Amino acid sequence: MSEYDVIILGGGHNGLVAASYLAAAGQKVVIAEKNDFVGGPAARREFLPGYFSTITNSPGSLEPMIVNDMKLEEFGLKFVRPNPTLVHPLEDSQPFIGWRERERTEAILESFRPGESSRYNAFNDYLQKFANRLGISLFREPPTLKELVRNLDAIEDQEAFSRIVLGSARELFEYFELSPQSQSLLSPLAVVSGIVGPSTPGTPFNLMMRPLSLASLAATEEDDPRRMPLRGSTGLPVGGMGAIIDAMEASVTAQGVTILRNKAADRIYTRGGKVAGVSFADGTELVAPIVISAMNPHLTVDILESDDERWTAVAQKRRTQPLRGKAFKVVLALDDFPRYTFAGNEDEARALAAAQLRVAPSIRYLEESYADMLLGRVPENPVIWGLCSSMTSPGLAPEGKHVLSLNIGNAPYNLTGTTWADERDRLFSRVLDILEQWIPNIRGIVSDYAMLDADEFETEYGLVQANISHGDMLPFRQFWMRPFPGLQNYRTYTDGLYLSGNGCWPGNFVSGIAGHNTARAVLRDMAGTSGGVHAMTQG
């Protein structure tokens, strides 16, 4: 008799979410995590003595439903909502400052070009109307092709499908006659996953996650962060992103979930077409009728032992489907907070320093960055996503000091003719050069720094080829293609073995949706019904 009903491999946020829903349904769950910490890229780590950060900077994708279902606020999760939320320097223009007050943001948009706020709002309304028209849910199994297009009889809906799913972000921006500045604001969100640029087909789909979430589950509160097209509106967790993981861990522990750390799975074994158990690198084994792998699906395929020829075909697809990651991390220990050149006074300087920073000043900047990635070069135009999290959570740095977390979003995993060991310092220096244009005190206040290159993302976090979303999130790697054709609905060819994590539909970074959906699939199968299960409060 097994000690557990369900084994979950991987203690990232999706593994924790799946465990919560299953435990709420009365299942006895164990999570096996290879590291000595849970949370994966959202885990709080001490990158430098006394300076704490995470790989992910902000919770812009986190689903409010999951926060509520896991009762994370009861377990200590609190948010602070800086104002402004975003600083985005622009080429040949004043920077965009994302204020919470709609009228202030619209005034900045109007400064770009008369009528820009109307065009910008029309663009976002277009995405939301298309999401509503599709009639699909992020909180269900991915749609089939027939289901995806079933509501698109009208020619205007078919046109929207072509522009959003088949066209490029740049073409869609130009169709709405958005100003160069607005295009620069939206483009980083469109190219956030994969080796892509603004002109790459399918990139508008990366802008659809918030619209699809709202279409899947309507907002009940006026300040629901999903209403805001530019991320940053969610607020920042007090204690950094690690506070989300702390609350999730406390939640599942209170539900009776067991978490085993330093437990690296090295084999998932089967008997008679059914999952039988998991063996680990330390020589131990766990047995349960259900195994959920919340690891990267590519890693799951690598450790699965099965004589089913369908798995052999998946292994072949795994070899010919590169993940094409582009992650690079810099953490700066600072003696002062970063001061922008455009801050008017001390109060404004502090407010701006607490906001998220996004460096992608023009479409041209991003297109040139894309060219570097295609050629396997260290980017001359690093796309930077930054946050000085100690401005809102002082405990993340020593008293009077600060920590600046920088994610470089266009550092290709595969370099041509060189290695990251040889190039990391050059990229670091280039990042400081770029920041110095808007934060002239940056070099003078850096007391220490840490870096994670693409190789370290892979070895330390299990992010194969440094792909933070476990696979491209363009349409050709979504729906029935995620993670592999035939394995798209969280179930597999082996009875009792399920897939989860960001490699499954819909991806979407730190959202928790895949964990929710996998738990839903397991509970539906246990109940022997195609309908919902009472334990799932939503979806």
C-alpha positions as CSV (number, residue, x, y, z in Angstrom):
1,M,0.0,0.0,0.0
2,S,1.4,3.4,-1.0
3,E,1.9,6.0,1.7
4,Y,0.7,8.7,-0.7
5,D,-2.1,9.1,-3.2
6,V,-0.1,11.5,-5.4
7,I,3.6,12.2,-5.9
8,I,4.5,15.6,-7.4
9,L,7.9,16.0,-8.9
10,G,9.1,19.6,-8.7
11,G,8.3,22.1,-6.0
12,G,7.9,25.1,-8.3
13,H,4.9,27.3,-7.9
14,N,2.8,25.1,-10.2
15,G,3.7,22.0,-8.2
16,L,2.6,23.8,-5.0
17,V,-0.7,24.9,-6.7
18,A,-1.5,21.4,-7.9
19,A,-0.7,20.0,-4.4
20,S,-3.1,22.5,-2.8
21,Y,-6.1,21.6,-5.0
22,L,-5.5,17.9,-4.6
23,A,-5.0,18.1,-0.8
24,A,-8.2,20.1,-0.6
25,A,-10.0,17.2,-2.3
26,G,-8.7,14.8,0.3
27,Q,-5.7,13.4,-1.4
28,K,-2.5,12.6,0.5
29,V,0.2,14.4,-1.5
30,V,4.0,14.5,-1.4
31,I,6.2,17.0,-3.3
32,A,9.7,15.9,-4.2
33,E,12.0,18.9,-5.0
34,K,15.6,18.4,-6.2
35,N,16.8,21.6,-4.5
36,D,17.0,22.6,-0.9
37,F,14.3,25.3,-1.6
38,V,10.9,25.3,-3.2
39,G,9.5,27.8,-5.6
40,G,11.9,27.4,-8.6
41,P,12.6,30.8,-10.2
42,A,10.2,32.5,-7.7
43,A,12.2,31.3,-4.7
44,R,14.0,33.9,-2.6
45,R,17.8,33.3,-2.7
46,E,20.7,35.1,-1.0
47,F,22.6,36.1,-4.1
48,L,25.1,38.1,-2.1
49,P,25.7,38.1,1.7
50,G,22.7,40.0,3.1
51,Y,21.1,40.7,-0.3
52,F,18.1,38.6,-1.4
53,S,16.3,38.4,-4.7
54,T,14.5,36.0,-7.0
55,I,14.8,35.1,-10.7
56,T,11.3,36.4,-11.3
57,N,10.8,40.1,-10.3
58,S,7.1,40.6,-10.3
59,P,3.8,38.8,-10.0
60,G,2.1,40.3,-13.1
61,S,0.8,36.9,-14.2
62,L,-0.3,35.6,-10.9
63,E,-4.0,34.6,-11.0
64,P,-6.2,36.2,-8.3
65,M,-8.4,33.1,-8.3
66,I,-5.5,31.0,-7.2
67,V,-4.4,33.5,-4.5
68,N,-7.9,33.3,-3.1
69,D,-8.3,29.5,-3.4
70,M,-5.0,28.9,-1.6
71,K,-5.9,31.6,1.0
72,L,-2.5,33.1,0.6
73,E,-3.3,36.3,2.4
74,E,-4.3,34.2,5.4
75,F,-0.8,32.7,5.3
76,G,1.0,36.1,5.3
77,L,1.0,37.3,1.7
78,K,0.6,41.1,1.4
79,F,0.9,43.4,-1.5
80,V,2.1,47.0,-1.7
81,R,1.1,49.0,-4.8
82,P,3.8,51.5,-5.8
83,N,2.7,54.6,-7.7
84,P,4.0,54.8,-10.4
85,T,4.2,51.1,-11.3
86,L,6.5,51.3,-14.3
87,V,9.4,53.4,-15.6
88,H,10.1,52.8,-19.3
89,P,12.8,55.1,-20.9
90,L,12.1,55.9,-24.5
91,E,14.3,57.0,-27.5
92,D,13.9,60.7,-28.5
93,S,11.1,61.2,-26.0
94,Q,10.4,61.7,-22.3
95,P,10.1,58.4,-20.5
96,F,6.8,56.6,-20.0
97,I,5.8,56.7,-16.4
98,G,3.0,54.3,-15.6
99,W,0.8,55.9,-13.0
100,R,-2.1,54.2,-11.3
101,E,-4.3,57.1,-12.1
102,R,-5.7,56.5,-15.6
103,E,-5.9,60.2,-16.5
104,R,-2.2,60.7,-15.7
105,T,-1.2,57.8,-17.9
106,E,-3.5,59.0,-20.7
107,A,-1.9,62.4,-20.5
108,I,1.5,60.8,-21.1
109,L,0.1,58.9,-24.1
110,E,-1.3,62.1,-25.5
111,S,2.1,63.7,-25.3
112,F,3.4,61.1,-27.7
113,R,0.8,62.1,-30.4
114,P,-2.7,63.7,-30.2
115,G,-5.3,61.0,-30.0
116,E,-2.8,58.4,-28.8
117,S,-4.8,57.4,-25.7
118,S,-7.8,56.6,-27.8
119,R,-5.8,54.5,-30.2
120,Y,-4.0,52.7,-27.3
121,N,-7.3,51.9,-25.6
122,A,-8.8,50.8,-28.9
123,F,-5.8,48.4,-29.4
124,N,-6.3,46.8,-26.0
125,D,-10.1,46.6,-26.4
126,Y,-9.5,44.8,-29.7
127,L,-7.5,42.1,-27.9
128,Q,-10.1,41.8,-25.2
129,K,-13.0,41.5,-27.6
130,F,-11.1,38.8,-29.6
131,A,-10.5,36.9,-26.3
132,N,-14.2,37.1,-25.5
133,R,-15.2,36.0,-29.0
134,L,-12.9,32.9,-28.9
135,G,-14.8,31.5,-26.0
136,I,-11.9,29.4,-24.7
137,S,-10.8,29.2,-21.1
138,L,-7.3,29.2,-19.6
139,F,-8.7,27.2,-16.8
140,R,-9.6,24.2,-18.9
141,E,-7.7,21.9,-21.2
142,P,-6.4,23.6,-24.3
143,P,-8.8,23.9,-27.2
144,T,-8.6,21.7,-30.2
145,L,-8.3,23.5,-33.6
146,K,-12.1,23.0,-34.1
147,E,-12.8,24.5,-30.7
148,L,-10.4,27.4,-31.3
149,V,-12.2,28.6,-34.4
150,R,-15.8,27.5,-33.7
151,N,-17.0,31.1,-33.0
152,L,-15.1,32.8,-35.8
153,D,-17.8,32.8,-38.5
154,A,-17.8,36.5,-39.0
155,I,-15.2,37.9,-41.3
156,E,-14.1,40.5,-38.8
157,D,-13.3,37.7,-36.3
158,Q,-11.4,35.8,-38.9
159,E,-9.4,39.0,-39.7
160,A,-8.6,39.4,-36.0
161,F,-7.5,35.7,-35.8
162,S,-5.1,36.3,-38.7
163,R,-3.7,39.5,-37.2
164,I,-3.3,38.2,-33.7
165,V,-2.4,34.6,-34.2
166,L,-0.7,34.6,-37.6
167,G,0.6,38.2,-37.9
168,S,3.3,40.1,-36.0
169,A,3.2,42.5,-33.2
170,R,4.7,45.2,-35.3
171,E,2.1,44.8,-38.0
172,L,-0.7,44.9,-35.5
173,F,0.7,48.1,-33.9
174,E,0.9,49.7,-37.3
175,Y,-2.6,48.6,-38.2
176,F,-3.8,50.6,-35.1
177,E,-1.4,53.5,-36.0
178,L,0.2,53.4,-32.6
179,S,3.0,55.9,-32.0
180,P,6.6,54.7,-32.0
181,Q,6.5,55.2,-28.2
182,S,3.5,53.1,-27.6
183,Q,4.9,50.4,-29.8
184,S,8.1,50.5,-27.7
185,L,5.9,50.1,-24.5
186,L,4.0,47.0,-25.8
187,S,6.8,45.3,-27.7
188,P,8.7,43.8,-24.8
189,L,5.6,42.0,-23.6
190,A,5.1,40.6,-27.1
191,V,8.6,39.2,-27.4
192,V,9.0,38.0,-23.8
193,S,9.3,34.3,-24.8
194,G,11.5,32.7,-27.4
195,I,14.0,34.0,-29.9
196,V,11.7,36.5,-31.5
197,G,11.4,40.1,-32.5
198,P,8.5,42.5,-32.9
199,S,8.2,41.4,-36.6
200,T,8.0,37.7,-35.8
201,P,4.7,36.1,-36.7
202,G,2.6,35.1,-33.7
203,T,4.0,37.6,-31.3
204,P,0.7,39.4,-30.7
205,F,-0.5,36.2,-28.9
206,N,1.9,37.0,-26.1
207,L,-0.3,40.0,-25.4
208,M,-3.4,37.8,-25.0
209,M,-2.9,36.2,-21.6
210,R,-4.6,38.9,-19.6
211,P,-7.5,39.2,-22.0
212,L,-7.9,35.5,-22.1
213,S,-7.8,35.3,-18.3
214,L,-10.6,37.9,-18.1
215,A,-12.6,36.1,-20.7
216,S,-12.1,32.9,-18.8
217,L,-13.1,34.3,-15.4
218,A,-14.6,37.8,-15.2
219,A,-13.2,40.4,-12.8
220,T,-15.3,41.0,-9.8
221,E,-13.3,43.9,-8.4
222,E,-12.6,47.3,-10.1
223,D,-8.9,47.1,-9.2
224,D,-8.4,43.6,-10.6
225,P,-4.9,43.8,-12.0
226,R,-5.9,41.8,-15.1
227,R,-7.7,44.9,-16.3
228,M,-4.4,46.7,-16.9
229,P,-2.7,45.9,-20.2
230,L,0.8,46.8,-19.0
231,R,2.0,44.5,-16.2
232,G,3.1,46.2,-13.0
233,S,-0.4,46.9,-11.9
234,T,-0.7,43.8,-9.7
235,G,1.5,45.3,-7.0
236,L,4.5,43.9,-5.4
237,P,4.5,41.2,-2.7
238,V,6.0,42.4,0.6
239,G,9.1,40.4,1.0
240,G,9.6,40.0,-2.8
241,M,8.4,37.2,-5.0
242,G,9.6,34.7,-2.4
243,A,6.8,35.8,-0.2
244,I,4.4,34.2,-2.6
245,I,6.2,31.0,-2.3
246,D,6.4,31.3,1.5
247,A,2.6,31.7,1.6
248,M,2.1,28.8,-0.9
249,E,4.3,26.5,1.1
250,A,2.6,27.4,4.4
251,S,-0.8,26.9,2.7
252,V,0.0,23.4,1.4
253,T,1.7,22.4,4.6
254,A,-1.4,23.3,6.6
255,Q,-3.3,21.1,4.2
256,G,-1.1,18.1,5.1
257,V,1.1,18.1,2.1
258,T,4.6,16.6,2.6
259,I,7.6,18.4,1.0
260,L,10.8,16.5,0.5
261,R,13.8,18.7,-0.4
262,N,17.1,17.6,-2.0
263,K,15.1,14.9,-3.7
264,A,16.1,14.7,-7.4
265,A,14.1,12.2,-9.4
266,D,16.2,10.0,-11.7
267,R,13.6,7.5,-13.0
268,I,9.8,7.3,-13.4
269,Y,9.1,3.6,-13.8
270,T,6.0,1.9,-15.1
271,R,4.4,-1.5,-15.1
272,G,1.8,-2.7,-17.6
273,G,1.2,0.7,-19.0
274,K,0.7,2.3,-15.6
275,V,2.9,4.5,-13.5
276,A,4.4,2.5,-10.7
277,G,6.7,4.9,-8.8
278,V,9.7,7.2,-8.8
279,S,13.3,6.5,-7.9
280,F,15.6,9.2,-6.7
281,A,19.3,10.1,-6.9
282,D,19.7,9.3,-3.2
283,G,18.7,5.7,-3.8
284,T,15.2,6.0,-2.3
285,E,11.9,5.3,-4.0
286,L,8.3,6.6,-3.7
287,V,5.3,4.6,-4.8
288,A,1.8,6.1,-5.6
289,P,-0.9,5.5,-8.2
290,I,-0.6,9.1,-9.4
291,V,2.6,10.9,-10.4
292,I,2.5,14.5,-11.6
293,S,5.7,15.9,-13.1
294,A,5.8,19.6,-12.7
295,M,9.3,19.6,-14.1
296,N,10.1,20.7,-17.6
297,P,8.4,18.1,-19.9
298,H,11.7,17.6,-21.7
299,L,13.3,16.4,-18.5
300,T,10.3,14.2,-17.7
301,V,10.7,12.4,-21.1
302,D,14.4,11.9,-20.3
303,I,13.8,10.0,-17.0
304,L,10.6,8.1,-18.0
305,E,11.1,4.3,-18.5
306,S,8.4,3.0,-20.8
307,D,8.3,0.5,-23.7
308,D,5.3,2.3,-25.2
309,E,6.3,3.3,-28.7
310,R,4.4,6.5,-28.4
311,W,6.9,7.7,-25.8
312,T,9.7,6.9,-28.3
313,A,8.0,9.2,-30.8
314,V,7.8,11.9,-28.1
315,A,11.5,11.5,-27.3
316,Q,12.3,12.1,-31.0
317,K,10.2,15.3,-31.0
318,R,12.0,16.3,-27.8
319,R,15.4,16.0,-29.6
320,T,14.2,18.0,-32.6
321,Q,12.3,20.7,-30.7
322,P,14.9,23.1,-29.2
323,L,13.7,25.3,-26.4
324,R,15.8,28.3,-27.5
325,G,16.1,30.2,-24.2
326,K,17.5,33.6,-23.6
327,A,17.9,34.2,-19.9
328,F,20.6,36.1,-18.0
329,K,20.4,37.5,-14.5
330,V,22.2,40.3,-12.7
331,V,21.8,41.2,-9.0
332,L,23.4,44.4,-7.8
333,A,24.2,45.3,-4.2
334,L,23.8,49.0,-3.9
335,D,24.9,51.6,-1.4
336,D,22.0,53.9,-2.4
337,F,18.9,53.6,-4.5
338,P,19.0,54.2,-8.2
339,R,18.3,57.8,-9.1
340,Y,16.8,58.6,-12.5
341,T,17.8,61.7,-14.3
342,F,14.2,62.7,-14.8
343,A,13.3,62.6,-11.1
344,G,12.2,66.1,-10.1
345,N,12.8,65.9,-6.3
346,E,13.7,63.4,-3.6
347,D,10.1,62.1,-3.1
348,E,9.8,61.6,-6.9
349,A,13.2,59.9,-7.0
350,R,12.2,57.4,-4.4
351,A,8.8,56.8,-6.0
352,L,10.4,56.1,-9.4
353,A,13.1,53.8,-7.9
354,A,10.3,51.7,-6.4
355,A,8.7,51.1,-9.8
356,Q,9.5,48.4,-12.2
357,L,12.0,49.3,-14.9
358,R,11.8,48.2,-18.4
359,V,14.5,49.0,-20.9
360,A,13.5,48.7,-24.6
361,P,13.5,52.3,-25.8
362,S,12.5,51.6,-29.4
363,I,11.3,49.1,-31.9
364,R,14.6,49.4,-33.7
365,Y,16.4,48.5,-30.4
366,L,14.4,45.3,-30.2
367,E,14.8,44.4,-33.8
368,E,18.6,44.8,-33.6
369,S,18.5,42.7,-30.4
370,Y,16.6,40.0,-32.2
371,A,19.3,40.0,-35.0
372,D,22.0,39.5,-32.4
373,M,20.0,36.5,-30.9
374,L,19.6,34.9,-34.2
375,L,23.3,35.1,-34.9
376,G,24.2,33.8,-31.4
377,R,25.8,37.1,-30.3
378,V,25.9,38.8,-27.0
379,P,23.3,41.6,-27.4
380,E,24.5,45.1,-27.9
381,N,21.0,46.2,-27.0
382,P,20.1,44.3,-23.8
383,V,16.4,44.2,-23.0
384,I,16.3,44.8,-19.3
385,W,13.5,44.1,-16.8
386,G,14.5,45.6,-13.4
387,L,13.2,46.0,-9.9
388,C,14.8,47.6,-6.8
389,S,12.7,45.4,-4.5
390,S,14.3,46.7,-1.4
391,M,12.5,50.0,-1.9
392,T,9.2,48.3,-0.9
393,S,10.7,45.4,1.1
394,P,13.7,46.8,3.0
395,G,14.4,43.4,4.6
396,L,15.8,42.2,1.3
397,A,19.0,44.2,1.8
398,P,21.1,45.3,4.8
399,E,19.9,48.4,6.6
400,G,20.5,51.5,4.4
401,K,21.4,49.4,1.4
402,H,19.5,48.3,-1.6
403,V,19.3,45.3,-4.1
404,L,18.5,45.8,-7.8
405,S,17.3,42.7,-9.6
406,L,17.9,42.8,-13.4
407,N,16.6,40.2,-15.9
408,I,18.2,40.4,-19.3
409,G,15.6,39.2,-21.8
410,N,17.6,38.6,-24.9
411,A,20.8,36.7,-24.0
412,P,20.7,33.6,-26.3
413,Y,21.5,30.2,-24.7
414,N,23.6,29.2,-27.8
415,L,26.4,31.6,-28.5
416,T,28.4,31.4,-31.7
417,G,32.1,30.8,-31.4
418,T,32.3,31.6,-27.7
419,T,30.8,30.7,-24.3
420,W,29.0,32.4,-21.6
421,A,31.9,31.8,-19.2
422,D,33.9,34.1,-21.6
423,E,31.2,36.6,-22.3
424,R,29.3,37.2,-19.1
425,D,31.5,40.0,-17.9
426,R,31.1,41.8,-21.2
427,L,27.4,41.6,-21.0
428,F,27.4,42.8,-17.4
429,S,29.4,45.9,-18.4
430,R,27.1,46.6,-21.3
431,V,24.1,46.5,-19.0
432,L,25.7,49.1,-16.8
433,D,26.5,51.2,-19.8
434,I,22.8,51.2,-20.8
435,L,21.5,51.9,-17.3
436,E,23.9,54.7,-16.9
437,Q,22.1,56.7,-19.5
438,W,19.1,57.1,-17.2
439,I,20.6,56.2,-13.8
440,P,23.9,58.2,-13.8
441,N,24.8,57.2,-10.3
442,I,24.6,53.4,-11.0
443,R,28.3,52.6,-11.2
444,G,29.1,54.6,-8.2
445,I,26.6,52.9,-5.9
446,V,27.4,49.2,-6.9
447,S,29.3,47.6,-4.1
448,D,29.0,44.0,-5.3
449,Y,27.2,42.0,-7.9
450,A,26.2,38.5,-8.8
451,M,25.3,36.9,-12.2
452,L,23.5,33.9,-13.5
453,D,24.3,33.0,-17.1
454,A,22.3,30.7,-19.4
455,D,24.2,27.6,-18.3
456,E,23.5,28.3,-14.7
457,F,19.8,28.8,-15.3
458,E,19.8,25.2,-16.7
459,T,21.9,23.5,-14.0
460,E,20.6,25.3,-10.9
461,Y,16.9,25.7,-11.8
462,G,16.3,22.9,-14.4
463,L,15.4,25.5,-17.0
464,V,16.4,23.5,-20.1
465,Q,18.3,25.7,-22.5
466,A,17.6,28.7,-20.2
467,N,14.0,28.9,-21.3
468,I,12.1,30.4,-18.4
469,S,8.7,29.4,-19.8
470,H,9.7,25.8,-20.6
471,G,9.1,26.4,-24.2
472,D,8.1,29.2,-26.6
473,M,4.7,30.7,-26.0
474,L,4.0,31.6,-29.6
475,P,0.9,30.0,-31.1
476,F,2.9,27.3,-32.8
477,R,3.9,26.0,-29.4
478,Q,0.5,26.5,-27.7
479,F,-2.8,24.8,-27.6
480,W,-2.5,21.2,-28.9
481,M,1.3,21.7,-29.4
482,R,2.1,22.3,-25.7
483,P,4.2,20.5,-24.6
484,F,4.0,17.9,-27.4
485,P,1.1,16.9,-29.7
486,G,-0.9,14.2,-28.0
487,L,0.2,15.3,-24.5
488,Q,-1.6,18.6,-24.4
489,N,-4.3,17.9,-21.9
490,Y,-2.0,17.2,-18.9
491,R,-2.6,13.4,-19.3
492,T,0.0,11.1,-20.9
493,Y,0.3,7.8,-22.6
494,T,1.0,6.2,-19.2
495,D,-2.0,5.8,-16.9
496,G,-1.5,7.7,-13.7
497,L,1.3,9.9,-15.1
498,Y,0.4,13.6,-15.6
499,L,2.3,16.7,-16.7
500,S,2.2,20.1,-15.2
501,G,4.3,23.3,-15.0
502,N,4.9,26.1,-17.5
503,G,5.7,23.6,-20.2
504,C,2.0,22.8,-20.3
505,W,-0.9,25.0,-21.5
506,P,-1.0,27.9,-21.1
507,G,2.6,28.6,-19.9
508,N,2.3,32.2,-18.7
509,F,5.2,32.4,-16.2
510,V,4.1,32.7,-12.5
511,S,0.4,32.3,-12.9
512,G,-0.3,28.9,-11.3
513,I,-2.8,28.0,-14.1
514,A,-1.0,24.8,-15.2
515,G,-0.9,23.5,-11.6
516,H,-4.6,24.3,-11.2
517,N,-5.5,22.6,-14.5
518,T,-3.4,19.5,-13.8
519,A,-5.1,19.0,-10.5
520,R,-8.5,19.4,-12.2
521,A,-7.6,16.7,-14.7
522,V,-6.5,14.3,-12.0
523,L,-9.6,14.9,-9.9
524,R,-11.9,14.5,-12.9
525,D,-10.2,11.2,-13.8
526,M,-10.5,10.0,-10.2
527,A,-14.2,10.8,-10.3
528,G,-14.7,9.2,-13.7
529,T,-16.5,12.2,-15.0
530,S,-16.0,14.8,-17.7
531,G,-17.6,17.4,-15.5
532,G,-16.1,19.5,-12.8
533,V,-15.1,18.3,-9.3
534,H,-16.6,19.9,-6.2
535,A,-13.1,20.5,-4.7
536,M,-12.2,22.9,-7.5
537,T,-13.7,26.2,-6.5
538,Q,-13.3,27.7,-9.9
539,G,-12.5,26.6,-13.4
